[in-house]
Amino acid sequence: LDFRERSQCPKELPTEKGKRDRITVGMAVDSSDLEDENKPYSEYRRNDYHPSTIEYDKMRFEGFDKSKKQKKGQEPPVPHHPKQITKELSDLEDHGVCLSFGKLRVGRSFKEQAGRGVFSTTHIQKGETILTSPLLAIKRDDFTIYKSDPEQKFVRDVVDKSTIVGYELLLNYAFGHSDSPMLLVPSAPLANFINHGGPSVGEKPKSNSANVFVRWPEEGSKAAQLFGWAYTNGFGDKYQDFDPTTSYEHNPWLKMHPIDVMERSGKLVFEYVALRDIHNNEEILIDYGPLWENAWNSFSTVHPYARSGYFRHSIGVPPNLYPPNWLHVSDKYEIKEIKDFESNPLKPGEVLPLTWAHNGKPVSSKYAYAVGLPEGFSDKFLKYSEEIGVVDLYNKLLAEQEGYHLPSDGFAVYKPGHLVSNQTAIGQVERDMEFFAHRYHSDQFNFNMVSIVRY
């Protein structure tokens, strides 16, 4: 960056404040505030952390397990105590995966405007894996910085998705396909220092072209085994310790929808493999792809003072690295259409579970169903809500009448029956019913909504 860009770079864009505000009011979860057992696997953990020990502590100290007739304080058979899951160094050597094989270093890149780069410290043979990197799977839209209004007073700091301010710096280190909603960010040491070298020109040494490419782990390799185990131990599943005698599914993430892959961020991996023999002190380069190269050429030819912003572009993946089921799909959670209700409505009392469109799995273990109701039920329910004062309460909250103003994400409990002008028209039960009112924000609207439910 030139001096002007460095000196005028804002410490925090309005959108970043908006993101933090959305976190503090409960629209999202800041993982740094979560308890250890709830942190995502992409977070750094203390050295003695293990999912098994967390479950162990819960079983031991939270009481009696009726299904196993286990008494409080009794040693549960599984999961194990931290002492039992401590591994020997020999076990790590036999079954662990070395992220960097000690043949690389960071230094000043030979490429113009590239900054630092990665160099070999010894001779590397063609086909040798030089780096193995876990991957953070992130929604493409999460790299976008949208406009927001930090002075907004009526509602919370709303992000205006119709206006893009810029893109996160992390985008420059993410791998992706232009037709996929998911980007992959390597998290291994050295991985993000590897610069662009353009298409490989064969066996010619020190040609300033790509001498390394990325691929998924080969079947039967240590990386395939270890991350096949880690990935299938999804969040919420009972923890199973790694078993070297078990043949785990090979690269299971390739069969799943991007939404499911992003839920297991940090549990997939790819390898950096030498395209040819690499000599000592040769810079390690990969091909960022034609889209990246065209974008960089367009950006670099513009004078720094004339540029509209900073360079932001993801790294292209090799052909066929992304499977077809990762392409041309949505990253939004959508409920699968069950049936044509207009021509074939549900019978009263008929129940059908709701499932996700992207994977066919149930939306929830309970409460997520389509239920057939008697004809005219909605009209009767609306009439009843009007009679007991719920509709009147809803209108007062929307209009923010005196005594009925809720702050953003605020809530209160009301007795709408007391609003009914003719108290003799309703019974004592209706007069004393309490309703929970919550003012919340929806991504579909730039103002707050109100929900009212029976308390």
TITOR-627887 format. One line per 2 residues: number of its first residue (from 1); their letters; for each residue x, z, y of C-alpha. Coordinates in nm, 3 decimals, padded with zeros to 5 digits. Layout:
// residues N
NUM = a = X/Z/Y  ...
END
This chain:
// residues 455
1 = ld = 00.000/00.000/00.000  00.121/-00.070/00.352
3 = fr = 00.144/00.205/00.615  -00.194/00.132/00.769
5 = er = -00.371/00.145/00.434  -00.203/00.473/00.344
7 = sq = -00.265/00.642/00.677  -00.629/00.539/00.707
9 = cp = -00.733/00.595/00.348  -01.027/00.841/00.365
11 = ke = -00.990/01.159/00.169  -01.347/01.136/00.043
13 = lp = -01.606/00.862/00.074  -01.967/00.965/00.144
15 = te = -02.062/00.863/-00.207  -01.819/01.110/-00.356
17 = kg = -01.994/01.388/-00.168  -02.320/01.248/-00.299
19 = kr = -02.188/01.263/-00.652  -02.086/01.626/-00.611
21 = dr = -02.417/01.719/-00.453  -02.604/01.558/-00.741
23 = it = -02.396/01.767/-00.978  -02.454/02.096/-00.797
25 = vg = -02.831/02.054/-00.790  -02.855/01.979/-01.157
27 = ma = -02.892/01.602/-01.172  -02.575/01.584/-01.379
29 = vd = -02.338/01.826/-01.548  -01.989/01.897/-01.422
31 = ss = -01.791/01.941/-01.743  -01.550/02.180/-01.574
33 = dl = -01.837/02.430/-01.550  -01.928/02.408/-01.919
35 = ed = -01.835/02.664/-02.178  -01.550/02.561/-02.410
37 = en = -01.770/02.472/-02.706  -01.979/02.238/-02.489
39 = kp = -01.697/02.048/-02.322  -01.663/01.679/-02.409
41 = ys = -01.367/01.589/-02.626  -01.208/01.397/-02.339
43 = ey = -01.148/01.726/-02.156  -00.825/01.918/-02.188
45 = rr = -00.870/02.228/-02.397  -00.671/02.541/-02.452
47 = nd = -00.430/02.524/-02.744  -00.631/02.751/-02.972
49 = yh = -00.954/02.557/-02.931  -01.118/02.425/-03.246
51 = ps = -01.487/02.334/-03.297  -01.472/02.511/-03.629
53 = ti = -01.373/02.843/-03.473  -01.652/02.821/-03.215
55 = ey = -01.913/02.788/-03.488  -01.736/03.058/-03.684
57 = dk = -01.767/03.303/-03.395  -02.136/03.223/-03.351
59 = mr = -02.206/03.280/-03.720  -02.010/03.601/-03.724
61 = fe = -02.128/03.769/-03.406  -02.477/03.633/-03.333
63 = gf = -02.635/03.797/-03.631  -02.798/03.749/-03.965
65 = dk = -02.837/03.409/-04.133  -03.164/03.431/-04.328
67 = sk = -03.106/03.106/-04.516  -02.783/03.242/-04.669
69 = kq = -02.876/03.612/-04.663  -02.564/03.677/-04.464
71 = kk = -02.526/04.006/-04.282  -02.396/04.048/-03.930
73 = gq = -02.019/04.091/-03.924  -01.975/03.939/-04.269
75 = ep = -01.706/03.671/-04.296  -01.889/03.334/-04.311
77 = pv = -01.754/03.097/-04.578  -01.745/02.803/-04.334
79 = ph = -01.625/02.714/-04.078  -01.291/02.882/-04.115
81 = hp = -01.095/03.133/-03.917  -00.827/02.993/-03.680
83 = kq = -00.555/03.118/-03.915  -00.704/02.914/-04.199
85 = it = -00.718/02.589/-04.000  -00.362/02.612/-03.868
87 = ke = -00.168/02.315/-04.004  00.192/02.295/-04.118
89 = ls = 00.428/02.055/-03.938  00.459/01.861/-04.262
91 = dl = 00.083/01.802/-04.255  00.111/01.668/-03.901
93 = ed = 00.395/01.438/-04.004  00.204/01.310/-04.307
95 = hg = -00.137/01.253/-04.149  -00.098/01.275/-03.771
97 = vc = -00.071/00.982/-03.532  00.217/00.958/-03.287
99 = ls = 00.084/00.820/-02.958  00.428/00.707/-02.840
101 = fg = 00.703/00.636/-03.091  00.996/00.738/-02.869
103 = kl = 01.103/00.381/-02.802  00.959/00.355/-02.451
105 = rv = 01.038/00.487/-02.105  00.896/00.452/-01.755
107 = gr = 01.099/00.280/-01.486  01.083/00.055/-01.184
109 = sf = 00.914/-00.270/-01.283  01.092/-00.602/-01.238
111 = ke = 00.763/-00.760/-01.134  00.687/-00.789/-00.763
113 = qa = 00.431/-00.538/-00.627  00.391/-00.385/-00.972
115 = gr = 00.547/-00.044/-00.897  00.641/00.135/-01.216
117 = gv = 00.643/-00.019/-01.562  00.722/00.060/-01.926
119 = fs = 01.054/-00.041/-02.085  01.190/-00.039/-02.437
121 = tt = 01.478/00.198/-02.513  01.581/00.019/-02.832
123 = hi = 01.514/-00.297/-03.028  01.149/-00.332/-03.134
125 = qk = 01.053/-00.566/-03.416  00.768/-00.817/-03.406
127 = ge = 00.445/-00.663/-03.541  00.560/-00.305/-03.476
129 = ti = 00.308/-00.065/-03.324  00.474/00.079/-03.014
131 = lt = 00.185/00.281/-02.871  -00.141/00.425/-03.000
133 = sp = -00.396/00.531/-02.741  -00.728/00.714/-02.760
135 = ll = -00.990/00.548/-02.539  -01.240/00.687/-02.295
137 = ai = -01.557/00.478/-02.325  -01.722/00.466/-01.983
139 = kr = -02.025/00.287/-01.841  -01.919/00.001/-01.616
141 = dd = -02.157/00.112/-01.344  -01.984/00.451/-01.324
143 = ft = -01.685/00.279/-01.161  -01.903/00.160/-00.872
145 = iy = -01.911/00.355/-00.545  -02.247/00.317/-00.373
147 = ks = -02.349/00.384/-00.017  -02.496/00.722/00.066
149 = dp = -02.615/00.902/00.375  -02.428/01.232/00.422
151 = eq = -02.650/01.320/00.719  -02.972/01.291/00.520
153 = kf = -03.183/01.601/00.578  -03.529/01.522/00.440
155 = vr = -03.409/01.470/00.084  -03.080/01.526/-00.090
157 = dv = -02.780/01.299/-00.036  -02.929/00.991/-00.200
159 = vd = -02.707/00.717/-00.341  -02.828/00.376/-00.226
161 = ks = -02.761/00.145/-00.521  -02.849/-00.163/-00.315
163 = ti = -02.523/-00.129/-00.117  -02.182/-00.117/-00.287
165 = vg = -01.904/00.054/-00.089  -01.624/-00.010/-00.335
167 = ye = -01.494/00.064/-00.682  -01.304/00.353/-00.834
169 = ll = -00.925/00.321/-00.869  -00.961/00.393/-01.241
171 = ln = -01.116/00.047/-01.280  -00.765/-00.105/-01.254
173 = ya = -00.665/00.074/-01.576  -00.981/-00.001/-01.775
175 = fg = -01.012/-00.268/-02.043  -01.336/-00.459/-02.069
177 = hs = -01.532/-00.775/-02.135  -01.729/-00.937/-01.853
179 = ds = -02.042/-00.948/-02.072  -02.033/-00.582/-02.178
181 = pm = -02.160/-00.273/-01.990  -01.881/-00.059/-02.137
183 = ll = -01.517/-00.025/-02.028  -01.235/00.141/-02.223
185 = vp = -00.968/00.351/-02.050  -00.650/00.435/-02.247
187 = sa = -00.554/00.802/-02.221  -00.218/00.805/-02.403
189 = pl = 00.107/00.870/-02.214  00.272/00.551/-02.081
191 = an = -00.026/00.327/-02.164  -00.142/00.286/-01.806
193 = fi = 00.206/00.189/-01.681  00.211/-00.136/-01.883
195 = nh = 00.191/-00.431/-01.643  00.050/-00.782/-01.664
197 = gg = 00.275/-01.053/-01.802  00.044/-01.349/-01.843
199 = ps = -00.007/-01.539/-02.169  00.271/-01.512/-02.426
201 = vg = 00.518/-01.802/-02.438  00.629/-01.742/-02.794
203 = ek = 00.957/-01.591/-02.915  01.152/-01.637/-02.592
205 = pk = 01.303/-01.297/-02.493  01.274/-01.152/-02.144
207 = sn = 01.042/-01.432/-02.033  00.823/-01.210/-01.811
209 = sa = 00.525/-01.307/-02.027  00.325/-01.080/-02.254
211 = nv = 00.524/-00.935/-02.543  00.258/-00.688/-02.658
213 = fv = -00.115/-00.714/-02.738  -00.387/-00.460/-02.817
215 = rw = -00.583/-00.443/-03.141  -00.800/-00.204/-03.339
217 = pe = -00.619/00.002/-03.608  -00.568/-00.173/-03.939
219 = eg = -00.764/-00.046/-04.236  -00.587/00.232/-04.423
221 = sk = -00.350/00.315/-04.138  -00.306/00.671/-04.014
223 = aa = -00.482/00.588/-03.688  -00.776/00.430/-03.871
225 = ql = -00.810/00.735/-04.096  -00.773/00.999/-03.826
227 = fg = -01.003/00.837/-03.571  -01.250/00.727/-03.836
229 = wa = -01.282/01.096/-03.920  -01.296/01.206/-03.556
231 = yt = -01.558/00.948/-03.460  -01.793/01.026/-03.747
233 = ng = -01.774/01.396/-03.656  -02.012/01.320/-03.368
235 = fg = -02.139/01.573/-03.119  -02.398/01.801/-03.267
237 = dk = -02.293/01.739/-03.628  -02.159/02.008/-03.854
239 = yq = -01.781/02.008/-03.829  -01.590/01.877/-04.130
241 = df = -01.214/01.926/-04.143  -00.994/01.620/-04.193
243 = dp = -00.942/01.537/-04.559  -00.650/01.299/-04.628
245 = tt = -00.795/01.214/-04.970  -01.118/01.081/-04.816
247 = sy = -01.144/00.716/-04.716  -01.316/00.729/-04.378
249 = eh = -01.513/00.438/-04.237  -01.286/00.180/-04.078
251 = np = -01.331/00.160/-03.698  -01.695/00.281/-03.713
253 = wl = -01.743/00.234/-03.337  -01.743/-00.144/-03.380
255 = km = -02.080/-00.128/-03.557  -02.252/00.083/-03.295
257 = hp = -02.426/00.013/-02.965  -02.220/00.080/-02.648
259 = id = -02.454/00.366/-02.556  -02.365/00.545/-02.881
261 = vm = -01.995/00.464/-02.840  -01.993/00.613/-02.489
263 = er = -02.144/00.932/-02.630  -01.830/00.960/-02.845
265 = sg = -01.585/00.885/-02.565  -01.230/00.978/-02.658
267 = kl = -01.291/00.937/-03.033  -01.194/00.572/-03.063
269 = vf = -00.850/00.419/-03.040  -00.653/00.097/-03.019
271 = ey = -00.289/00.009/-03.073  -00.028/-00.178/-02.869
273 = va = 00.159/-00.413/-03.104  00.470/-00.624/-03.040
275 = lr = 00.399/-00.998/-03.026  00.766/-01.077/-03.086
277 = di = 01.101/-00.902/-03.110  01.156/-00.696/-02.795
279 = hn = 01.511/-00.626/-02.681  01.653/-00.303/-02.545
281 = ne = 01.560/-00.237/-02.178  01.302/-00.518/-02.177
283 = ei = 00.984/-00.450/-01.984  00.669/-00.413/-02.194
285 = li = 00.397/-00.652/-02.074  00.048/-00.747/-02.188
287 = dy = -00.184/-01.028/-02.085  -00.455/-00.893/-01.853
289 = gp = -00.652/-01.215/-01.898  -00.746/-01.512/-01.676
291 = lw = -01.022/-01.332/-01.485  -00.783/-01.057/-01.376
293 = en = -00.509/-01.308/-01.290  -00.744/-01.522/-01.078
295 = aw = -00.871/-01.213/-00.896  -00.516/-01.091/-00.828
297 = ns = -00.399/-01.431/-00.703  -00.691/-01.448/-00.462
299 = fs = -00.625/-01.094/-00.338  -00.246/-01.116/-00.306
301 = tv = -00.255/-01.434/-00.095  -00.454/-01.257/00.178
303 = hp = -00.257/-01.069/00.445  -00.294/-00.690/00.396
305 = ya = -00.459/-00.648/00.737  -00.713/-00.918/00.655
307 = rs = -00.821/-00.776/00.321  -01.173/-00.640/00.295
309 = gy = -01.070/-00.358/00.063  -00.836/-00.251/-00.213
311 = fr = -00.775/-00.449/-00.529  -01.004/-00.337/-00.807
313 = hs = -01.046/-00.527/-01.134  -01.062/-00.435/-01.501
315 = ig = -00.816/-00.566/-01.759  -00.950/-00.835/-01.989
317 = vp = -00.954/-00.774/-02.363  -00.822/-01.026/-02.618
319 = pn = -01.078/-01.266/-02.772  -01.297/-01.106/-03.039
321 = ly = -01.176/-00.751/-02.966  -01.526/-00.663/-02.847
323 = pp = -01.778/-00.717/-03.131  -02.096/-00.920/-03.058
325 = nw = -02.313/-00.606/-03.058  -02.122/-00.483/-02.749
327 = lh = -02.207/-00.796/-02.549  -02.519/-00.892/-02.355
329 = vs = -02.679/-00.550/-02.405  -02.815/-00.286/-02.170
331 = dk = -02.653/00.051/-02.102  -02.987/00.214/-02.024
333 = ye = -03.177/00.441/-02.257  -03.503/00.259/-02.328
335 = ik = -03.780/00.356/-02.566  -03.863/00.095/-02.826
337 = ei = -04.206/-00.061/-02.794  -04.412/00.072/-03.080
339 = kd = -04.705/-00.170/-03.090  -04.947/-00.362/-02.873
341 = fe = -05.171/-00.077/-02.765  -05.416/-00.301/-02.577
343 = sn = -05.511/-00.514/-02.875  -05.441/-00.251/-03.139
345 = pl = -05.481/00.097/-02.987  -05.397/00.418/-03.168
347 = kp = -05.686/00.596/-03.331  -05.770/00.943/-03.196
349 = ge = -05.529/01.186/-03.358  -05.290/00.913/-03.480
351 = vl = -04.927/01.003/-03.408  -04.625/00.772/-03.396
353 = pl = -04.268/00.890/-03.324  -04.086/00.741/-03.024
355 = tw = -03.750/00.579/-03.099  -03.465/00.440/-02.890
357 = ah = -03.452/00.064/-02.849  -03.073/00.044/-02.889
359 = ng = -03.038/00.219/-03.224  -03.385/00.293/-03.363
361 = kp = -03.317/00.667/-03.383  -03.584/00.922/-03.285
363 = vs = -03.593/01.013/-02.916  -03.626/01.379/-03.007
365 = sk = -03.677/01.593/-03.313  -04.005/01.715/-03.164
367 = ya = -04.241/01.645/-02.875  -04.146/01.273/-02.850
369 = ya = -04.453/01.100/-02.993  -04.724/00.858/-02.894
371 = vg = -05.059/01.022/-02.965  -05.397/00.852/-02.994
373 = lp = -05.657/01.012/-02.764  -06.036/00.980/-02.757
375 = eg = -06.178/00.714/-02.527  -06.228/00.844/-02.174
377 = fs = -05.986/01.134/-02.222  -05.778/01.048/-01.912
379 = dk = -06.083/01.034/-01.686  -06.208/01.364/-01.822
381 = fl = -05.868/01.525/-01.780  -05.844/01.402/-01.419
383 = ky = -06.191/01.538/-01.345  -06.096/01.873/-01.497
385 = se = -05.774/01.882/-01.291  -05.977/01.820/-00.976
387 = ei = -06.223/02.096/-01.066  -05.955/02.364/-01.116
389 = gv = -05.756/02.272/-00.801  -05.450/02.104/-00.954
391 = vd = -05.506/01.774/-00.770  -05.554/01.962/-00.441
393 = ly = -05.227/02.151/-00.505  -05.047/01.823/-00.578
395 = nk = -05.166/01.668/-00.250  -05.060/01.974/-00.049
397 = ll = -04.712/01.965/-00.202  -04.671/01.593/-00.133
399 = ae = -04.786/01.637/00.228  -04.567/01.948/00.262
401 = qe = -04.846/02.149/00.418  -04.767/02.495/00.546
403 = gy = -04.692/02.726/00.258  -04.644/02.432/00.020
405 = hl = -04.300/02.300/00.110  -04.043/02.287/-00.169
407 = ps = -03.676/02.206/-00.102  -03.504/01.934/-00.304
409 = dg = -03.500/02.047/-00.668  -03.692/02.355/-00.564
411 = fa = -03.973/02.501/-00.769  -04.248/02.761/-00.742
413 = vy = -04.543/02.894/-00.939  -04.896/02.855/-00.801
415 = kp = -05.251/02.943/-00.899  -05.439/02.628/-00.797
417 = gh = -05.769/02.784/-00.899  -05.754/02.987/-00.577
419 = lv = -05.774/02.660/-00.378  -06.117/02.572/-00.514
421 = sn = -06.373/02.616/-00.237  -06.657/02.703/-00.474
423 = qt = -06.507/02.985/-00.679  -06.828/03.027/-00.878
425 = ai = -06.783/02.675/-01.018  -06.487/02.782/-01.232
427 = gq = -06.430/03.072/-01.463  -06.190/03.363/-01.434
429 = ve = -05.951/03.197/-01.680  -05.920/02.886/-01.459
431 = rd = -05.873/03.098/-01.146  -05.582/03.288/-01.300
433 = me = -05.402/02.991/-01.460  -05.047/02.951/-01.329
435 = ff = -04.880/02.611/-01.278  -04.511/02.537/-01.235
437 = ah = -04.438/02.291/-00.949  -04.100/02.119/-00.928
439 = ry = -03.973/01.884/-00.658  -03.723/01.641/-00.806
441 = hs = -03.544/01.312/-00.738  -03.584/00.988/-00.928
443 = dq = -03.335/00.699/-00.930  -03.628/00.463/-00.885
445 = fn = -03.727/00.607/-00.546  -03.543/00.716/-00.232
447 = fn = -03.761/01.023/-00.186  -03.852/01.333/-00.381
449 = mv = -04.126/01.346/-00.641  -04.336/01.645/-00.752
451 = si = -04.435/01.744/-01.104  -04.690/02.010/-01.189
453 = vr = -04.718/02.157/-01.539  -04.896/02.453/-01.693
455 = y = -04.666/02.753/-01.659
END
